[in-house]
Amino acid sequence: MKRRILAYVVMAACSFLASCKKETAPGPNVWAVVNGKEITRDEVEKSFLSRVNTDGPKPSQEEALSLKLSILDELINSEILLERANKMNLVASDAEVEDKFTESKSPYTEEEFQKKLKETGLTVDDLKSDIRRQLSIQKLLNREVVAKISITDQDVEDFFKQNQSQFNIVEPQYHIAQIVVTPHPDPNVHNRKNDKATTEPEAARKVAMIEQKINGSADFSQLAIDYSEDSSSSTGGDLGFVPESALNQSDPVLKKAVLSMKPGGVSPPIAIKGGGGYRILKLIAKEAAGQRLLSDPQVQQGIREMLRNRKEQLLRSAYMVDARDDAQVQNYLAAQILESAGKLPGDK
C-alpha cells in the first residue's frame, strides 16, 4: 500500500512538472497575456509617452509605474472586450475607421497633424488601430449594455418626487462658457490646436483672431476646444450654471457682461483683471429663481439623462467584471513590481 501511495505521489509530481514545462515563460518585453494574446512593454510605453506632459516635471519612478500599471489594465480590458466584439462580428469596418480618422484629423493642418504625431510618438497605423479598437468596443457595449437601458416616465416621476428640493432654485443662475487667452500659459493645460500665447502682443493677436472667427459664425465650443488656454477647453469652455452670488464675487466687468447678455450672446474680449490676457464669454442659458415643475421639458430631459447615465455606468462596470472573470489574464508587470518592491528588472 505504501508503495502504491508513493507511486501516485511520484506520478502527480511528474505530471505537475510536465505541465509547468509546457507553460513557456514570457520574454521580458511581455507585460501581460490575455487569453493567449500578448500585451507588450512597447505598447504600454508608447501610450505612456503620449500621456505624459513633456513640458512639465518628469514623473517619479513610482508615479511612472503607477500610470503604466493603469495603462496596462486599460489595455487588458480593451483586449477582453475586443475579443468579444470579434466573436459577435462587431469589429469596425475599414470605412468606419477611415471616417473617424478623417474626423479626428480635420481640426489640424497637415503640418500640425504631423507635429502632433511626432510629439506623441504615434504613427498613423497606431491611431487607426486605436480607432478600430474604440469603435469595435463601443459597438459591443451599445449592444450588450446601452440597448438594455430603459428609463420610464414613472422612473422620472419617482425621482422628481423624491428629490423635489433639488429643483428649487434659490437664486438666478447663468449657464456660461468661456474662451481664455493668456500670455502666461499653464504647461498642464492643452488645447486641440496646441496654440498658446506667450506674450501680451501674442495674446492680443490671438484673441482678435478668435473674435473674428466668432463674428464669422464659427462654433464657440469648437473654438474653445481649439484655442482656449483654460482647463475648460476640453468641454468646449462650458463652466456649467453659475449662481448670481458667485458673479457678485467676480470682476465687476465680468458680472456686467454676463448680466447684459441674452442667451446665445457672446461678449467682446474682456481683459483679465490682475493676470493679463483675455476672456470671451458666452451665455448659453439663464434660469430665474423658483421651483421647477415636472411638466418642464428641460426638467424631464435632465432627469432622464441623469438616470440613463447612472444606469449605463453601473451596467458597464458589471459587464466588465463579468467579462474579466471569464478571461484568462496574467499581469506580469504587476508581479514584477511586487517582486522587486516597486522597481522593474533593470531599473536603477
Stockholm file with secondary structure:
# STOCKHOLM 1.0

chainA/1-348         MKRRILAYVVMAACSFLASCKKETAPGPNVWAVVNGKEITRDEVEKSFLSRVNTDGPKPSQEEALSLKLSILDELINSEILLERANKMNLVASDAEVEDKFTESKSPYTEEEFQKKLKETGLTVDDLKSDIRRQLSIQKLLNREVVAKISITDQDVEDFFKQNQSQFNIVEPQYHIAQIVVTPHPDPNVHNRKNDKATTEPEAARKVAMIEQKINGSADFSQLAIDYSEDSSSSTGGDLGFVPESALNQSDPVLKKAVLSMKPGGVSPPIAIKGGGGYRILKLIAKEAAGQRLLSDPQVQQGIREMLRNRKEQLLRSAYMVDARDDAQVQNYLAAQILESAGKLPGDK
#=GR chainA/1-348 SS CHHHHHHHHHHHHHHHHHHHHHSCCCCTTEEEEETTEEEEHHHHHHHHHHHSCTTSCCCCHHHHHHHHHHHHHHHHHHHHHHHHHHHTTCCCCHHHHHHHHHHHHTTSCHHHHHHHHHHHTCCHHHHHHHHHHHHHHHHHHHHHTGGGCCCCHHHHHHHHHHTGGGGEESSCEEEEEEEEECSSCCTTCCCTTCCCCCSHHHHHHHHHHHHHHHHTTCCHHHHHHHHCCSGGGGGTTEEEEEEHHHHHTSCHHHHHHHHHCCTTCBCCCEECTTTCSEEEEEEEEEECSEECCTTCHHHHHHHHHHHHHHHHHHHHHHHHHHHHHHSCEEEHHHHHHHHTTSCCTTCC
#=GC SS_cons         CHHHHHHHHHHHHHHHHHHHHHSCCCCTTEEEEETTEEEEHHHHHHHHHHHSCTTSCCCCHHHHHHHHHHHHHHHHHHHHHHHHHHHTTCCCCHHHHHHHHHHHHTTSCHHHHHHHHHHHTCCHHHHHHHHHHHHHHHHHHHHHTGGGCCCCHHHHHHHHHHTGGGGEESSCEEEEEEEEECSSCCTTCCCTTCCCCCSHHHHHHHHHHHHHHHHTTCCHHHHHHHHCCSGGGGGTTEEEEEEHHHHHTSCHHHHHHHHHCCTTCBCCCEECTTTCSEEEEEEEEEECSEECCTTCHHHHHHHHHHHHHHHHHHHHHHHHHHHHHHSCEEEHHHHHHHHTTSCCTTCC
//
